[in-house]
Amino acid sequence: MSVKSLLLGGGSHARVLLSVLKEAGSGTVDGVVDPDPGVAQILQLPYLGDDGQLEGLKRAGFCQFLLGLGSTQSCGLREKLYLEAVKWGLVPMSLRHPAAWVSDEVSLGEGSQILTRAVLNGAVKLGDNVLVNTAAVIEHDCRIGDHSHVATGAILCGGVQVGRAVHIGAGAVIRQGLSLGDRCVVAAGAVVVKSVPPETCVMGVPARPSSESLV
């Protein structure tokens, strides 16, 4: 008997995940949960309602969820939806593209998503609900906190410590041995040469604090 699974969020990241599921041969989803019913037609999946229906979907026999939401800045909504689904007893699905390279020394948390051509080297540790996007590189001994997103093409040199719900933008580079505090944002293309305090947005080369909103 197959396990019933739902896709939580139906935007552009969700489309990528469905492609990865197919490439990896790692299962299917049986419907999508999203505020917009129109996503069901785009994704060619049954529409299951919005996230207010999660409790009822669990009672209806759904057991797993795949988080179909990325982030372009704050990871707060990814964190909120993930925790809401877990609260109702749904189990997060993890996903790894077959073209990703992951050392056998890497520790992966629940609900991790490792996309095409991502590289995770020795002794990397990912928390729960971490998204490592296309062609991102995480070097040896890095620690990535729960609900964080390492976006497309970002590079973390060795020993970087990343806090909870951190967004590291596309193409950003983080120098070895630094720390990124909880809920900070590293803008796309930034080169970070100093540790970043919690709830701070940095951008530029070299990266400096910005007044840009983290919402």
C-alpha positions, 0 to 999 in steps of 0.5 A: 500500500502506497503512502499518501504524500502532499506537496506543500506550496505550489510555486516555481520551486515546487515545479523544480521539486517535481522534476527532481522527484521524477529524475531521482525516482524517489516517489510521487505526491498525490496533491498540492496544498496552496492558497491558489487553486490555480496551481493545481492545473499548472502542476497537474495535481489534485488540489487539496486546499490551503494549509488550513486543511493540514489537520484534516488531510492527516486524518484523511490518510496523508502521511508525508509532505514535500515542502514546495516553497523556496525563499528569495530573502526571509526563510520565515514562511518556509519555517512556518509551513514546515513546523505547521505540517509537522505539528499535525503529524505529517512526516517531511520528505527529503530529496536528493537529485542524482546529479548532486555530490554528497560525501558519505560523511555528510549528516542530513536532517529531516526534510533536506532538499539537495538539488542538481549539481550541488556539492556537500563535502566531508563532515558537513552537517545540515539541520532539518528543512535545509534547502541546498539549491542548484550548483551550490557548494558547501565545503568541509565541516560547515554546519547549516541550521534548520530551515536555512536556504543556500541558493543557486551557485552560492559557495561556503568555504570550510568551517562556516557556521550557519544559524537558523532560517538563514538565506544565502543568496545566489552566487554569494561566497562565504569565507572559511571559518565565519558564522552567520547568525540566526535569520540573517540574509546574505544578498545575491553575489555578496562576498562575506569576509566577516561574521554576520550578526543575527537578523542582519542583511549584508550585501556587496563586495566585500559584504556590509550591513544594509538597511534593507528589510528582512521580511 
